[in-house]
């Protein structure tokens, strides 16, 4: 018998479903909130596993800096001091928006799904 390997996304999804359906209901009332917080944290981690956030981040940084040379902290500092702007990098706003949407898809997917972002 061959066992099929499950992806990290699927494993986390199964863990959350089990926590919510089988474990949380049997917990004392004062522990259910903690279980809900754990389930929510796992859901965020699951979305991060399947997101394009890291891809969006590197695309943005690579459009401004030599490959592998930038960081979000450096980009923020360069934007604040005027070294990087839409004048010097016309694709900056598009890249920042793409990164924001990728991050929102992880942390608050309902906003993205509702088209509010």
Buried (B, 14 or more C-beta within 10 A) or exposed (E): EEEEEEEEBEBBBEBBEEBBEEBBEEBEEEEBEEBBEBBEEBBBBBBBBEBBBEEBBBBBBBBBBEEEEBEEEBBEEBBEEEEBEEEEBEEBEBBBEBBBBBBBBBEBBEEBEEEEE
